[in-house]
Amino acid sequence: MNATRWIDWPGALAVAALAILLVATPALAGDDQTPPAAAEDEAIEEDTGTDDPLEPLNRATYQLNRVLRHFFINPVAGFYKALVPPPIQEAVSNAASNLTEPMTVVSSILQGDTENAENATRRFFINTTIGIGGIRDKATEMGYEHRKEDLGQAAGAHGVGGGVHVVVPILGPSNTRDLAGDVVNFLVNPLSAADAVDAASDYADQRESLENLMKTSVDPYVTERDAYEQNRDYKIRNNEIEVEEIPDFDEE
């Protein structure tokens, strides 16, 4: 779940430098530290082929993001879930999701996926009108399922690889292909802020599951990195799992 990203690279490098200082203070980084090299060598990690030449910088930014999550983002998400009534949370999520439909239409057309482009157009019209500005997801009730697309997925569908893995301050994991798509989306799409709200709403819903996953991981950085890249590949294939065919050996 990607939010709109705009990056000031000099500022990002400065933030990364701050992250290195924070990592040096265990009390700030929390109990779930990245394991020492010896433990990493013993861990069995699946090789996903992720291109990560910026790993030292990415790890520093990842640690900074964990500190920000622990002290700021998670408390805000917790207050939001505890204090805001569920119907209002659902309305906010629906409205933000509805505003991402126009970009889904564009991205689907760029992929030649006219079926999903038509589906997203219908969803946007139905939810904006009958759904009262999108706060109610009437389209799903009518059988038009939501399948979000973005420019990164459109590029991936045309064979553009993810490129170099990048961890963005505050926003988390990405790669150069998806990051470029997000920047273009930010520059040309007046509704791009809806992506940030949509991602924030998703994070609030899935926060506890994500935290539990990180706690049980040998190397949380690798887990988050590989999960992101695999999820993006899955979405580029339109949520279809690639299964290797097994020969059918007839009994003689």
N, C-alpha and C positions, 0 to 999 in steps of 0.2 A: 504494500500500500504505500505510492510515491507521492510526496507533496511537491509543490512547485518549488524549484530551487533556483536561487540567484546567488552567485558566488563572487565575492571580491577576493581574488587570489592572494594579494598581499595581506589582506586581513585574515584570510584562512591560515596562512603560514604563521602569522602572529599568534593566532588562537592555538595552533598546534604546538608552538613553543610554550605557551602557557600550560598546555596539557602535559607536557613533559615534566614541568615543575610540579604539577598536581599529582602525577603518577609517583613522583618521588616521595610523596607523603602518604603512607598506607592508610592513615586514619581517614583521609578524604576519599580515597578510592574505594573504600568499603571492604567487606570481608571477602568478596568473590574476585580475588586477584587472578590475573593470567598466570598459569602454572609456570614454574621454572623450566629451563631448557631440558633438564633431565626428565621431568615428567612428560614434557611434550614428546620427547623421543620415544617414550614407552607407549604413548597413546596411539591407537590405531585410527587413522583419519582417512576417509575416502578421498581419493584424488579426483577433484572435479575439473581440473584443468584451468582453474581461475587464474587469469593474468594479474598478478599482484606485485609489480616491481616497487610500488610505493608502500609496501607493508610496514616498514618502521614508522613512517609518517601516519599511515592509516591506523596503526595500533595506538599511537599517541592521541589521535583525534577520537578514536573509539573510547579510550579511557576518559577523555574529557567529557564525551557525551554521557558516559555512565555516571560521572559526578553530577552533571546537570540533571540527568533523569532522577537520581537519588534525592537531590536537594530541592529541585524545582519542579520538573515536569511531572514526576509521579505524585507528589503531594497535590498539585493542581488537578491532575486526572482523578485522584482519589476524592477530592472535595467535589468535583463535578459529578462523579457517579453517586456520591452519597447525598448531595444536597439538591441536585436538579431532578425533578420528577421524571420517571422513565418515559412518559408520553412526550415530554418536551425534548428529552434526549433523542428519541426516535424522530421527532419532527425536524430537529436540527440536522440529524444524519441524512434524512430523506431529502431535505432541501439542498444540502451541499452536494449530495450524489446527483440530484437532478441537474444541477448546473454544470456537471462534468459531461453530460450527454452530448452537447454540441461538439466537443473535442473528440468524443467517441465516434461521432458521425464522420468527421474529417479524417480521423486516423483509419477508420474502417474503409472509407473510399480509397485512400492511398494504398490500402492493401488489396483492393479489388473485392472486398467483402461487402457487396451491396446488400446482402441479407441482414447483416448486423447494423449497417448504416440505416436501413429502413426501420429496423427494430428500435434503434436508439432515437430516431426521429419521432416515431410513434410514442415512445416512452416520454420524451420531452414534452410533446404536445398534450398528452393525456394528463401527466402529472402537474404541468403548469396550469392547466385549466381545471379539470375535475379534481385534481389533487391539491388545489388551492396554493399555487405557487411552489408546489413540490413537497409540501410538508406531509402529504399523504402519498404513499406509493400505490396509487390506484392501478398503474400499468401492470405491476406484478400480479395484482389480484385478477387482472383481465387476461393473464397468460403471457405477457411480454416480459421475459426475464432479463435482468440487467447483466450485461457483459461489457465492462469498461475497457476501453482501448486508449492508448496514448501514442505520441510520436515515436517514442523509443520502441514500442512494440511494432509500429509500422515499419521502422527501419530494420528491425530484426527479422520481420517477415520477408523482407527483400534480401536477406542474407548478410546484413551488416552485423558483425560480431559485437559482443559487449565491450570489447576493448579493455582498457586498464580499469581495475577495480578502484573505487574512490570512496572514502568515508567523509561525508560532509558534516561539518560542525552543526550540532543540534539535529539535523535532518537524518543523519545516519547513512547506511550503505547505499551505494549507487555504482555506476560505471560510466565511462566516457560517452558511450552511445546514449544511455538514458539521460545523463546529465545535459547533453547537448539538446536532446528533445525537450527537456524541462525548461531550458533557457529560452528556446524558441517559443514554447508555449507561453511563457511569462511575457515575452515581448509582443506577441501578436494576439493573444487571447485575453479579452477584457474580463473574462470570467475565471481566469487562472487562480485567483485566490480561493475559489471553491475547492481546488485540489488540496490545499493546505488544511482547510476545515474538515474535508472528508477524511484525510489521513489522520488528523488529530482525533476525530471521532472513533475511527477504527482502532487507534492505539489505546484509547480509553477503554474500549470494550475488550481488548486482547492483552492488556497490560499484565495481568496476573499469570496468564499462560506463558507469555514471553519470559517473565522473570523466572518462573519455574524451569523453563527450558535452559536458561542460562546457568542456573544454579547446578544443574546436573551435567553440564558440559565440561569436558576436560579442558578445552580451550574455547571460551565463549566467543572470542574474536573470529576464529575460524568457523564456528557454528553459525554465527550471524552472517558472515560473508557468504558461505556456501548456500545457506538457506535463501538469501536474497537472489543469488545468481540462478539457483535452481527454480525458484518461484517465477523469475522473469522468463526463463526458457519455457516453463509450463504455460505461462500466459501467452507467449508468442505463438505457441502451438494451439491457441484457443482452448486451453484447459484440457487438452488431450494428452494422455500419457503414451509415450513412445514405447511400444512393446516389441521385443524381438520375436520373430516368428520361429516356432520350434517345428522341425520336420515331423511329419506324421509317419511313423514307422508301422506299417501294417504287419500284423502277426502272420507268419507263414504256417 
